Amino acid sequence: MTSIDTAAMTTTLVHRASEHDAWWRNAVIYQVYPRSFADASGDGIGDLPGITSKLDHLARLGVDAVWLSPFYRSPQADAGYDVADYRQVDPLFGSLEDFDVLIERAHHLGLRVIVDLVPNHTSDEHEWFQAALASPKGSPERARYIFREGKGPEGAEPPNNWQSIFGGPAWTRLPDGQWYLHLFDSKQPDLDWTNPEVHEEFRSVLRFWLDRGVDGFRVDVAHGMVKAEGLPDWDGHVAMVEGVDEEGSTGAGNQGPMFDQEGVHEIYREWRAVLDEYEGDRILVAEAWVEPLSRLARYVRPDEMHQAFNFSYLTTKWDAQALRKVVTASLVANDEVGAPSTWVLSNHDVVRHPSRYGLSDPGSKPQGIGIGDEQPDEELGLRRARAATLITLGLPGSAYLYQGEELGLPEHTELDDSLRQDPAWFRTGHTERGRDGCRVPIPWDAEAPAFGFSPTGAAWLPQPASWAKYALSAQRGDATSTYGMYRAALRIRRDFKLGSGSLAWVDGLPEATAATTVAFVNGDVLVLANLGTEALPIGPEYGLELLISSQPLVHGAPLPPDTAAWFRLPR
Ligand code: GLC
């Protein structure tokens, strides 16, 4: 195999360095899933004081911001994505005062704080829905939700054929005969965004948290709030997480009359105007499972949101060509509207990426993994995950990390089914394992009960014994650990301004090498990843200075399979 020759290297530029320096354009944002991060109260469920106690860890890691999944008052039918009061902290997680302490500490450490906003639906225990239940058909109370008469004799059939994303029908009938729509669980009734009262309420909720100092909002199901007029039947498959397409590339798309309707954009323009009233660059981030990327980019036009999660990137398989394609498509689509691209590999809704990459079809995306399913190759998966991280953090734009990935944490793939809590597991008649396996509490201390997650050793989901080796305490101080690699990569990313940098693909690699290599230049840095099965020679004579690698690498030695590295280019 021919070696990489930087002297003769030609490149194709697809993205120029950004001239804007707003923080969010290149930020690394760390997702905290409150119930599983750190438990200060000892009840086995993480809480806000627990998060505050670990903010130093995040500052040391080197991230710029924290995104908190919901901690609002909620019956927890969907782990808090069923909000009963948008202006209160659930007692499980603490109090508003705890939130104030958290945000003050975060800001003191230089960390911004983004909170989750769930506007597509409320909890059925929200006072609005309770009022709707207590009010007659046709009342203003019911007009805040999507109530309809059924079809067929006596309206006994649901108003249309829509299915819930968690399985089963998307409609539930009340004793008085009317049906209400819920794209998710029956305890998550969809709001009617044609109702001005709903708009007014959410503008007020935005202001409530902006006044408390939050730096932005991650907007849940941002593509779902407006439904096509007349709620027409649809025979497509409704899923939050689609499988990959035959090209092994993206597949995040969600079409159908419940998603990605033109009207959602008006809502974001309205919200952008609210955010712009505030000082300090507050942001809106779309959780929109929309494709193609050019369609997703419409959510981040200059007067709408600031960022959108790049699920096309997340769903791309461990395949060099597919990665190259999705990176180019992302940068081109976002450049067109002047928005930064984002990059994400894991979150609380998908199987953790080290486990996805350890499957026989690496990077494929099962709806959860449990006993009896194919078990990932843990070592190989982690090896690839570390390489994927160096690709991701080497890209220009903003990157999202999911709690525990800095420890190389895999999915819990052998969780006892009797402990599962995800509504998807129940609503699919126990056919989809769901998302509990990526929500298991974080191991902080290898020696402590519940690995230091809680002072009493309680944990709402049990951690596998094998997680001792992933605990922060087992990795701290070891530069070769996954934690050590993340810290170093974040530091170098900052030093070399990779987040606001450029991207040029390296051309002219021999065909066989090109098929399995991700090779790009961002400013002064060459990012090289070998996804093939043979080592990739890198001639020592080219003066490449090794900055970091995902596996131990000797200067000038070939890059082993499933390994990535950053090199400083000779001047
Ligand atoms: C989003 C959340 C997911 C939740 C769903 C319903 O996709 O990320 O966890 O179940 O919305 O709110």
Residues whose N, C-alpha, C, O or C-beta is under 5 A from the ligand:
A	BS01	GLC	D78 Y81 F184 D220 V221 D349
